[in-house]
Amino acid sequence: MAASGLSLLTFNIGNPSEERARRQLGWLAARDEQVLVLTETKASSGCQFLADAFAAAGYDITFPVPEPGEYGVMIISRIQARPDAFGDLIGYLPARAAAITLPTPDGPVQIIGAYVPSRDAGPEKTERKQKWLAACSAALTARDAGVPAVFLGDLNLLEPDHQPHYPFFAPFEYGFYRELGTRHGFVDAFRYLHPDAVEHSWVGRTGDGYRYDHIFCSTASATSIADCGYVHQPREDRLSDHSALTARLAVRPSPALLVSDPVAAITPATLF
């Protein structure tokens, strides 16, 4: 990923054990994206290890604590960021959305990370997912549309013409994907650059692939999307069961923070 512009990465870390979090840290620390959005976090030792390591290295950490048994989102930034209360606008399972505002030289840019609830065929999880998506849609409607935004994460949603087609996704799930463009003014960054590509960020035991992880940008900023692609290495190396997704926007980022290597920051000094 080129260093110029504003770069972001979203990655489902799967609520790791501390041992797996240490391996994830090594991979994440070597990335050069300025903003990392980690999904499927939990109030666990593995997730707290990652937060503590990056914080010790001088990164800005936004990590709303999920309710007991619940999941959420962590945002790690190596550039200046301000707190953003988007999750409070959602209200329902608010830790499943974390947000920051970047004070860029050209004005603020809002970064919203989301981990949409998954569901099965049962009514309870279906209602839960539908309720969260409705609350998120209301929060997106309430946000200042004049501020450019990036909405990204593991959305547990597929585009309506996803290949292959799976008949068990409900109209309300496809409806939210469509509303991101028609109602909320976002464009799918990967699809904008790769209109015909078939890519999957999660592959089931039977080999069926799903493009669950997404990066959406404000439609008015679509021409600034310089790069967007999936990084399959962490899934292939079993750091997670998801691939990562990275993007670069041709906009000037906010000022850099003075950061160090997070791996070294949490490694005790050896005494000789």
C-alpha positions in Angstrom: 0.0 0.0 0.0 1.5 3.4 -1.0 2.1 5.8 1.8 0.4 8.8 0.1 -3.2 9.7 1.0 -5.4 8.3 3.7 -5.1 4.5 4.2 -7.4 2.2 6.1 -7.7 -1.5 6.9 -10.6 -3.5 8.3 -10.0 -7.0 9.8 -12.2 -9.4 11.7 -9.9 -10.7 14.5 -12.3 -13.2 15.9 -12.0 -12.4 19.5 -8.5 -14.0 19.7 -6.9 -15.7 22.6 -3.8 -13.8 23.9 -1.5 -16.3 22.1 -3.3 -15.6 18.7 -3.5 -11.9 19.5 0.3 -11.8 19.8 0.6 -13.3 16.3 -2.0 -10.8 15.0 -0.1 -8.0 16.6 3.0 -8.9 14.6 1.1 -8.8 11.4 -0.8 -5.6 12.2 2.3 -3.8 13.4 3.9 -4.5 10.0 1.1 -2.9 8.1 1.4 0.7 6.9 -2.3 1.7 6.9 -2.9 4.7 9.2 -6.2 3.5 10.5 -7.0 -0.1 11.6 -10.6 -1.1 12.2 -10.8 -4.4 14.1 -14.1 -6.2 14.3 -15.4 -9.1 16.4 -13.7 -7.7 19.5 -14.8 -8.6 23.0 -14.0 -7.6 26.6 -11.4 -10.3 26.6 -7.7 -10.7 27.4 -6.7 -11.1 23.8 -8.5 -7.9 22.6 -7.2 -6.0 25.6 -3.7 -7.2 24.8 -3.9 -5.6 21.3 -5.4 -2.4 22.7 -2.7 -2.1 25.4 0.2 -2.9 22.9 -0.9 -0.2 20.4 -1.6 2.3 23.2 1.8 1.7 24.7 3.3 2.5 21.3 1.5 5.9 21.1 -1.4 5.0 18.9 -4.9 6.4 19.4 -7.2 3.7 20.6 -11.0 3.8 20.4 -12.5 0.6 22.0 -16.0 0.8 23.4 -16.3 -2.0 25.9 -18.9 -4.5 24.7 -21.6 -5.7 27.1 -20.9 -9.1 28.7 -21.1 -11.8 26.1 -21.3 -9.2 23.3 -19.0 -8.2 20.5 -17.7 -4.8 19.3 -15.2 -2.8 17.3 -11.8 -1.4 18.0 -10.2 1.5 16.0 -6.5 2.0 16.1 -5.0 5.1 14.5 -1.5 6.3 14.0 -2.8 9.7 12.9 -4.6 12.4 15.0 -8.2 11.4 15.7 -11.0 12.9 17.8 -13.6 10.9 19.7 -16.9 10.4 17.9 -20.2 9.3 19.5 -21.8 7.6 16.6 -22.3 4.4 18.6 -24.4 6.4 21.1 -26.7 7.4 18.2 -27.4 3.7 17.5 -28.2 3.0 21.1 -28.9 -0.7 20.6 -25.8 -2.8 21.1 -23.7 0.5 20.7 -20.3 -1.2 21.0 -20.9 -2.8 17.6 -20.1 0.5 16.1 -17.0 2.6 17.0 -16.2 5.9 15.3 -13.5 8.6 15.2 -13.2 11.9 13.4 -10.0 12.8 11.6 -9.1 16.5 11.6 -7.6 16.5 8.1 -6.1 19.6 6.5 -9.2 19.7 4.2 -11.8 19.3 6.9 -13.1 16.5 9.1 -13.5 13.0 7.9 -15.6 10.6 9.9 -14.5 6.9 10.2 -17.3 4.5 11.3 -16.3 0.9 12.1 -19.2 -1.6 12.4 -19.6 -5.3 13.3 -23.2 -6.1 12.2 -24.8 -9.0 14.2 -24.9 -12.4 12.4 -27.9 -14.5 12.4 -29.2 -18.0 11.8 -32.6 -19.3 10.7 -34.2 -18.7 14.1 -36.5 -15.7 14.8 -34.5 -14.4 17.8 -31.2 -13.7 16.0 -33.1 -12.5 12.9 -35.0 -9.9 14.9 -31.8 -8.9 16.6 -30.0 -8.3 13.4 -32.9 -6.4 11.9 -33.2 -4.2 14.9 -29.5 -3.3 14.9 -29.6 -2.5 11.2 -32.6 -0.3 11.6 -30.9 1.5 14.5 -27.7 2.0 12.5 -29.7 3.3 9.5 -31.4 5.9 11.7 -28.0 6.9 13.1 -26.6 7.3 9.6 -29.6 9.5 8.7 -28.9 11.6 11.8 -25.2 12.2 11.1 -24.0 15.4 9.4 -24.1 14.4 5.7 -21.9 17.4 5.0 -18.9 15.6 6.7 -17.3 13.0 4.4 -17.3 9.5 6.0 -16.0 6.0 5.6 -18.2 3.2 6.8 -16.4 -0.1 7.1 -16.1 -3.4 8.9 -17.6 -6.9 8.9 -21.1 -6.1 7.9 -22.3 -9.7 7.7 -24.1 -8.5 4.5 -23.8 -9.4 0.8 -24.4 -7.3 -2.2 -27.7 -8.2 -3.9 -25.9 -9.7 -7.0 -23.3 -11.5 -5.0 -21.6 -14.4 -6.7 -22.5 -17.1 -5.8 -26.1 -16.3 -4.9 -27.3 -17.6 -1.5 -31.1 -17.9 -1.2 -31.1 -17.7 2.6 -30.3 -14.0 2.9 -33.4 -11.9 3.7 -34.8 -8.8 1.9 -34.0 -6.6 4.9 -30.3 -7.5 4.6 -30.1 -6.7 0.9 -32.2 -3.6 1.7 -29.6 -2.2 4.1 -26.8 -2.7 1.5 -28.9 -0.8 -1.1 -29.8 2.0 1.4 -26.1 2.7 2.0 -26.1 4.1 -1.5 -29.6 5.3 -2.1 -30.4 6.8 1.3 -27.1 7.4 3.0 -24.9 8.6 0.2 -22.2 5.9 0.3 -20.4 3.9 -2.5 -18.9 0.4 -2.1 -15.2 1.2 -2.6 -14.2 -2.2 -3.8 -17.0 -2.5 -6.2 -16.3 1.1 -7.4 -12.9 0.1 -8.6 -13.6 -3.5 -9.4 -17.1 -3.7 -10.9 -16.9 -7.3 -12.1 -14.4 -8.9 -9.7 -15.5 -12.0 -7.6 -13.8 -11.8 -4.2 -14.7 -13.4 -0.8 -13.5 -12.4 2.6 -14.8 -15.5 4.5 -14.9 -19.1 3.3 -17.1 -21.7 4.9 -16.1 -25.3 5.7 -17.8 -26.4 2.4 -15.7 -24.0 0.4 -18.5 -21.5 -0.2 -17.2 -17.9 -0.2 -18.9 -14.7 1.1 -17.9 -11.1 0.7 -18.9 -10.0 4.2 -16.2 -7.3 4.8 -16.8 -3.9 3.2 -15.5 -0.4 2.9 -18.0 2.3 1.9 -17.1 5.9 1.2 -19.2 9.0 0.8 -20.4 9.1 -2.8 -19.1 12.7 -3.1 -15.6 11.4 -2.3 -15.8 8.4 -4.7 -13.3 9.8 -7.1 -10.7 9.9 -4.3 -10.8 6.1 -4.0 -7.3 5.3 -5.3 -7.0 1.6 -4.2 -9.1 -1.1 -2.5 -8.5 -4.8 -2.3 -8.7 -7.9 -0.1 -5.6 -9.2 1.7 -6.0 -13.0 2.1 -2.7 -13.6 4.0 -4.1 -13.5 7.5 -6.8 -16.0 6.6 -4.4 -18.2 4.8 -2.0 -18.0 7.8 -4.9 -18.8 10.2 -4.6 -15.5 12.1 -8.4 -15.3 11.6 -11.1 -16.9 9.5 -11.5 -13.6 7.6 -9.4 -11.9 5.0 -8.6 -8.2 5.6 -9.7 -5.4 3.3 -7.6 -2.3 2.7 -8.2 1.0 0.9 -6.4 4.2 0.1 -8.1 7.5 -0.5 -6.4 10.4 -2.3 -7.0 12.8 0.5 -4.6 14.4 2.9 -4.6 12.6 6.2 -4.6 14.3 9.6 -1.2 14.8 11.2 0.8 11.8 12.2 1.2 10.7 15.8 4.6 9.9 17.2 4.4 6.1 17.5 6.8 3.3 18.1 6.7 -0.4 17.3 3.8 -1.9 19.3 5.6 -5.3 19.4 8.6 -3.8 21.1 6.4 -1.7 23.4 5.0 -4.8 25.1 8.1 -7.0 25.0 9.9 -6.9 28.3 13.6 -5.8 28.1 16.0 -8.6 28.4 18.6 -8.4 31.2 22.1 -9.6 30.6 
